[in-house]
């Protein structure tokens, strides 16, 4: 029997939320909850809309209050506001930092969204303070990154 369409759609949205939260270095338990919720939806034979109608969402293993609310929001509106918020793109001048020594796109997103690093000067100050070393996911050397920041400054008009 095929998986009901609502379940497939919601599972995809929950996976997207999990990936975006992971990229922002959100609480790993929260990330895992969205992944488990997606798995639970795909394992369910019944359409999630029917489960919601009889108010039994939280009876599904892997679906707690928060995910239950997101499911109801999706069934009412066709979207999940949290996902829309998480999808706010990085400014282009910040996105270009991904690929500098030790900086992945997810780490750049974290630095911008959580630490308010918005300019090359901010990034340079973070590196020089040696605090970037304490951020999970940084894999480069301070010296290589400082050289790359200087090169990037020279290439800009």
Buried (B, 14 or more C-beta within 10 A) or exposed (E): EEBBEBBBBBBEBBBBBBBBBBBBBBEEEBBBBBBBBBBBBBEBEEBBBEBBEEEEBEEBEBBBEEBBEBBBBBBEEEEBEBBEEBEEEBEEEBBBBBEBBBBBEBBBBBBBBEBEBEEBEBBBEBBEEEEBEEBEBBEBEBEEBBEBBEEBEEEEE
